Amino acid sequence: MSKTVLLTDSACDLSPALEEQYHIDILPFHITVDGEGYTERQDFTCEEYYEMLGRCKEIPKTSQITSLRFLEQFLRYDNEGVDNVICVTINSAGSNTYNAARMARSQFAEERPDSRMHIYVIDSHTYSMTYGYPLVQAAKKLAGGADVKTVLEYLEGVFARTEIVLAMYTLRFAKKSGRISAAAAFAGELLGLRPIITLIDDKTKTVAKVRGDAAVMPALVQYAKEHMDPGAEYLVGGTDLENCKMLAKLCKKELGRAPVDLFLLGAAVATNTGPNAVAIVYPGAPRR
């Protein structure tokens, strides 16, 4: 029986419980906060990172996972007799991690020309549990006897449809990270406007602006309701579990069904949104 492993990066935002339960290997990002270096998932929890964001003087910097780190992982898998590696990475438009994984695959082929291990590198085109949750489903499929081709087709199909709609209650981090212009952020804070933003196919877009915090969650739910595949599973995430629960309750009321899971945004996404954000992840119409 062939052995297949799932490998990803820490921007997938899988909880430690899901990581362990489904045996998904996660390479962590390194993050610099006010000159101090940290390793995601090792040196802080999500909640601790939000506190760090609230205190930091400069926007933290995230370093891509290097090709050397991927190569080391691939070599270890080969030594362990792994037959197939399915590697899913953070959006290539926002990080060079995908390219690093592809480079490592080429380096592995040069170092181990006789190896029979196959390495598949997939660009998720997205962030957070938008690819973390499909990896869990992929693990379930593999455990149920699905072959590699079936799992790869499933992942590519999911990533061609999944969308994120999110909002931030403060625009300071979005301004500093360049997601929103300084002028727009200033006007937004002055007028109490909160942008509703989508992340679809590598691109972020402001699709609406609402006035005041109370209007944020209804606007998110309304947008998701209008754009998601009817009856499909969806997830709710954010930087505060109580806010996630509030959003999930509203979603259940308006959509007629509860989200399949709640999750906390990890450091890679929270660095750009700040410590006050909420999001809905859902499948839309196929785009590719």
Secondary structure as the mmCIF struct_conf table of DSSP 4:
data_model
#
loop_
_struct_conf.conf_type_id
_struct_conf.id
_struct_conf.beg_label_comp_id
_struct_conf.beg_label_asym_id
_struct_conf.beg_label_seq_id
_struct_conf.end_label_comp_id
_struct_conf.end_label_asym_id
_struct_conf.end_label_seq_id
STRN STRN1 THR A 4 ASP A 9
HELX_RH_3T_P HELX_RH_3T_P1 SER A 10 CYS A 12
HELX_RH_AL_P HELX_RH_AL_P1 PRO A 16 GLN A 21
TURN_TY1_P TURN_TY1_P1 TYR A 22 HIS A 23
STRN STRN2 ILE A 24 LEU A 27
HELX_LH_PP_P HELX_LH_PP_P1 PRO A 28 PHE A 29
STRN STRN3 HIS A 30 VAL A 33
TURN_TY1_P TURN_TY1_P2 ASP A 34 GLY A 35
STRN STRN4 GLU A 36 THR A 39
TURN_TY1_P TURN_TY1_P3 GLU A 40 GLN A 42
BEND BEND1 ASP A 43 ASP A 43
HELX_RH_AL_P HELX_RH_AL_P2 CYS A 46 ARG A 55
BEND BEND2 LYS A 57 GLU A 58
STRN STRN5 LYS A 61 SER A 63
HELX_LH_PP_P HELX_LH_PP_P2 GLN A 64 THR A 66
HELX_RH_AL_P HELX_RH_AL_P3 SER A 67 ASN A 79
TURN_TY1_P TURN_TY1_P4 GLU A 80 GLY A 81
STRN STRN6 ASN A 84 THR A 89
BEND BEND3 ILE A 90 ILE A 90
TURN_TY1_P TURN_TY1_P5 SER A 92 GLY A 94
BEND BEND4 ASN A 96 ASN A 96
HELX_RH_AL_P HELX_RH_AL_P4 THR A 97 GLU A 111
TURN_TY1_P TURN_TY1_P6 PRO A 113 ASP A 114
STRN STRN7 HIS A 118 ASP A 123
BEND BEND5 HIS A 125 THR A 126
TURN_TY1_P TURN_TY1_P7 SER A 128 SER A 128
HELX_RH_AL_P HELX_RH_AL_P5 MET A 129 ALA A 143
TURN_TY1_P TURN_TY1_P8 GLY A 144 GLY A 145
HELX_RH_AL_P HELX_RH_AL_P6 VAL A 148 PHE A 159
TURN_TY1_P TURN_TY1_P9 ALA A 160 ARG A 161
STRN STRN8 THR A 162 MET A 168
BEND BEND6 TYR A 169 TYR A 169
HELX_RH_AL_P HELX_RH_AL_P7 ARG A 172 SER A 177
TURN_TY1_P TURN_TY1_P10 GLY A 178 GLY A 178
BEND BEND7 ARG A 179 ILE A 180
HELX_RH_AL_P HELX_RH_AL_P8 ALA A 182 LEU A 191
TURN_TY1_P TURN_TY1_P11 GLY A 192 GLY A 192
STRN STRN9 LEU A 193 ILE A 200
TURN_TY1_P TURN_TY1_P12 ASP A 201 ASP A 202
STRN STRN10 LYS A 203 ARG A 211
BEND BEND8 GLY A 212 GLY A 212
HELX_RH_3T_P HELX_RH_3T_P2 ASP A 213 ALA A 215
HELX_RH_AL_P HELX_RH_AL_P9 VAL A 216 HIS A 227
BEND BEND9 MET A 228 MET A 228
HELX_LH_PP_P HELX_LH_PP_P3 ASP A 229 ASP A 229
TURN_TY1_P TURN_TY1_P13 PRO A 230 GLY A 231
STRN STRN11 LEU A 235 GLY A 238
BEND BEND10 THR A 239 THR A 239
HELX_RH_AL_P HELX_RH_AL_P10 LEU A 241 LEU A 255
BEND BEND11 GLY A 256 ARG A 257
BEND BEND12 VAL A 260 VAL A 260
STRN STRN12 ASP A 261 LEU A 264
HELX_RH_AL_P HELX_RH_AL_P11 ALA A 267 THR A 273
BEND BEND13 PRO A 275 ASN A 276
STRN STRN13 ALA A 277 PRO A 283
BEND BEND14 ALA A 285 ALA A 285
#
